[in-house]
Amino acid sequence: MAWATLSGLDNMLLADLLRILILVIITLAYALFDIFNKRNVPNLFAYATIAVGVLVALTYGAGTAAYGFLIAIIAAALGYLAYRAGFLGGGDVFEFAFIGLVLPMQAMPLLASIPQFGLPFLLSVFIATGYATIIFTPLYYIIKGKRKLGHKKLEADRNKAIAGFVILAIYAGMILFTNYKIHYSLLGMAILLLAAVPSAAILIYEKYIYEGMILSVYPSKLEEGDMIATNLMSKDDIAYFRERSRHFGRLVDKKVLAKIKGARRKLPVYKNAIPLALFVFIGVAVSLAVGNILLLVFF
């Protein structure tokens, strides 16, 4: 009987390791497509990952499988809304749904003995991805802007620099004030402050970040799925394009592309945005290693 129990535990452990291996390999593949294929994930690959995710979900018990399907459906629905609004790529929606299917609940992390309370693994990934994006985006574009300028110094708008330091002061004040009631760990305080510094940098060096992300192109150079920086367009330009397509907005879809393709005004397009799938992969790795990083704030 003891041998049978041990065998059952070994099988469960092997199944978990295989699920994690599948998760890591496929999220890495998403990241590589995003980096080396001009932010484009092939449709066939995206559909195939959902099929793999469904098969993996069916290896769980009925309750866990149902939980995974529910998380995947919610992620896909919210992701689709974000995609239609022009804030998320189509491939990212498929990737989030895949993650929800393969690993529905946050398991005990590999490097931290902190309870995870049965929270969705995808929630941990969202939070870690957000942190990675906030930290690395300004760093990447500031370095890129510095290389472009050569020996010249990066210039910061005085008002935005002041606003950036005010944000830092507000973050620090809130953390110190709430610490009297909540008693953060030192690691927790570091995690909270980790979001403050890049947020201030994004505001201070906004000009260089936008210049690094955006290319000004004619509509004939647009591709389906491109995202337009409508916040950088004049009211006159927005009105001009909406006369040609009433659906004109951040997202370039087939209908919009067909209507505006012949226009002779340039558009600011996020052609050089940092690949989100890379940060999702980092988020997956961090979540597997330490769990939900916000829980580190309190434990």
Secondary structure, 3 states (H helix, E strand, C coil): CHHHHHHHHHHHHHHHHHHHHHHHHHHHHHHHHHHHCCCCCCHHHHHHHHHHHHHHHCCCCHHHHHHHHHHHHHHHHHHHHHHHCCCCCHHHHHHHHHHHHHCCECCCCCCCCCCCCCCEHHHHHHHHHHHHHHHHHHHHHHHHHHHHHCCCCCCCCHHHHHHHHHHHHHHHHHHHHHHHHHCCCHHHHHHHHHHHHHHHHHHHCHHHHHHHHCEEECHHHCCCCCEECHHHCCHHHHHHHHHHCCCCCCECCHHHHHHHCCCCCCEEECCCCCCHHHHHHHHHHHHHHHCCCCHHHHC
